[in-house]
Amino acid sequence: MTIDAGAVEGSAEGLAALRGDAVAVRLDAADVLSLVVDVPGVVTRAAVARALAGRAPVALGRLYWGFEAGDDGRVRVAMAHRDRVDAVLAALRAEDVVPGAVIADGIVVTADVPAEQPAWLWLLVVVPLLTGVGGWVLSRAGEARIARLAPLAGARAADVAAQAGAVAVFARPGVSEVLGRLDEVLPAGATLHAAGMGAGGAVEVVIDTTDPVVLRDSLGRDAMLRRARTVSQEMVADRGIRMTMRIDRP
């Protein structure tokens, strides 16, 4: 039997009827990123993982992912964030339902390694930034949905408060919007090193650049990014100048 992830969150009474059964989970489209990679030679999970280097938005250890081999070395990959999937599976186990396969965009996805317990409060960004990845990194689910997910994800962590903080980081649309805008305006010689939520809902980004003046001019072409103010900067070997910048909410 297969159940949609949204239905898992919807009704404990409905899950009660499935107690003792093994149930596959079909993830919502909004929680899934699908892409196509080229894999020369024999298509194995290790080969696909190598092909994903530089394209997955976060480390593969933070994802459930799977693949479907096509023709001419083209491989379709589906992935979903581990926090989201673990929350759904935890809800099933809480009602004594046995989780079966996890399906994303028609592909069975699995996790590679056990998730780490400490909360992950920064989004380490792979460079070069994948076009459009900002729209997926943070779920665009509504605040009500996040409120339902937070306690479920918290139950999976040793530190409930820290885990809830991690869920909040992934839920805020502000970082997603900033990532998308940066992807369009970053000049040559500038790379995004990290991004995350700061105090008071501000978005903080760390950018390595060979020319701070050119970087500021490029950010100034965007209505939101021109509000960025420099918090600190330092020289980094082989990287140029590392600038930490903060974009306060209007």
Secondary structure in CASP SS format (residue, H / E / C, confidence):
PFRMAT SS
TARGET T0000
AUTHOR 0000-0000-0000
METHOD secondary structure of the structure
MODEL  1
M C 1.00
T E 1.00
I E 1.00
D E 1.00
A H 1.00
G H 1.00
A H 1.00
V H 1.00
E H 1.00
G H 1.00
S C 1.00
A H 1.00
E H 1.00
G H 1.00
L H 1.00
A H 1.00
A C 1.00
L C 1.00
R C 1.00
G C 1.00
D C 1.00
A E 1.00
V E 1.00
A E 1.00
V E 1.00
R E 1.00
L C 1.00
D C 1.00
A H 1.00
A H 1.00
D H 1.00
V C 1.00
L E 1.00
S E 1.00
L E 1.00
V E 1.00
V E 1.00
D E 1.00
V C 1.00
P C 1.00
G C 1.00
V C 1.00
V C 1.00
T C 1.00
R H 1.00
A H 1.00
A H 1.00
V H 1.00
A H 1.00
R H 1.00
A H 1.00
L H 1.00
A C 1.00
G C 1.00
R C 1.00
A C 1.00
P C 1.00
V C 1.00
A C 1.00
L H 1.00
G H 1.00
R H 1.00
L E 1.00
Y E 1.00
W E 1.00
G E 1.00
F E 1.00
E E 1.00
A E 1.00
G C 1.00
D C 1.00
D C 1.00
G C 1.00
R E 1.00
V E 1.00
R E 1.00
V E 1.00
A E 1.00
M E 1.00
A E 1.00
H E 1.00
R H 1.00
D H 1.00
R H 1.00
V H 1.00
D H 1.00
A H 1.00
V H 1.00
L H 1.00
A H 1.00
A H 1.00
L H 1.00
R H 1.00
A H 1.00
E C 1.00
D C 1.00
V C 1.00
V E 1.00
P E 1.00
G E 1.00
A E 1.00
V E 1.00
I E 1.00
A E 1.00
D C 1.00
G C 1.00
I E 1.00
V E 1.00
V E 1.00
T E 1.00
A E 1.00
D C 1.00
V C 1.00
P C 1.00
A C 1.00
E C 1.00
Q C 1.00
P C 1.00
A C 1.00
W C 1.00
L C 1.00
W C 1.00
L E 1.00
L E 1.00
V C 1.00
V C 1.00
V C 1.00
P C 1.00
L C 1.00
L C 1.00
T C 1.00
G C 1.00
V C 1.00
G H 1.00
G H 1.00
W H 1.00
V H 1.00
L C 1.00
S C 1.00
R C 1.00
A C 1.00
G C 1.00
E H 1.00
A H 1.00
R H 1.00
I H 1.00
A H 1.00
R H 1.00
L H 1.00
A H 1.00
P H 1.00
L H 1.00
A H 1.00
G H 1.00
A H 1.00
R C 1.00
A C 1.00
A C 1.00
D C 1.00
V H 1.00
A H 1.00
A H 1.00
Q H 1.00
A H 1.00
G H 1.00
A H 1.00
V H 1.00
A H 1.00
V H 1.00
F H 1.00
A H 1.00
R C 1.00
P H 1.00
G H 1.00
V H 1.00
S H 1.00
E H 1.00
V H 1.00
L H 1.00
G H 1.00
R H 1.00
L H 1.00
D H 1.00
E H 1.00
V H 1.00
L C 1.00
P C 1.00
A C 1.00
G C 1.00
A E 1.00
T E 1.00
L E 1.00
H E 1.00
A E 1.00
A E 1.00
G E 1.00
M E 1.00
G C 1.00
A H 1.00
G H 1.00
G H 1.00
A C 1.00
V E 1.00
E E 1.00
V E 1.00
V E 1.00
I E 1.00
D E 1.00
T E 1.00
T C 1.00
D C 1.00
P H 1.00
V H 1.00
V H 1.00
L H 1.00
R H 1.00
D H 1.00
S H 1.00
L H 1.00
G C 1.00
R C 1.00
D C 1.00
A C 1.00
M C 1.00
L H 1.00
R H 1.00
R H 1.00
A C 1.00
R E 1.00
T E 1.00
V E 1.00
S E 1.00
Q E 1.00
E E 1.00
M E 1.00
V E 1.00
A C 1.00
D C 1.00
R C 1.00
G E 1.00
I E 1.00
R E 1.00
M E 1.00
T E 1.00
M E 1.00
R E 1.00
I E 1.00
D C 1.00
R C 1.00
P C 1.00
END
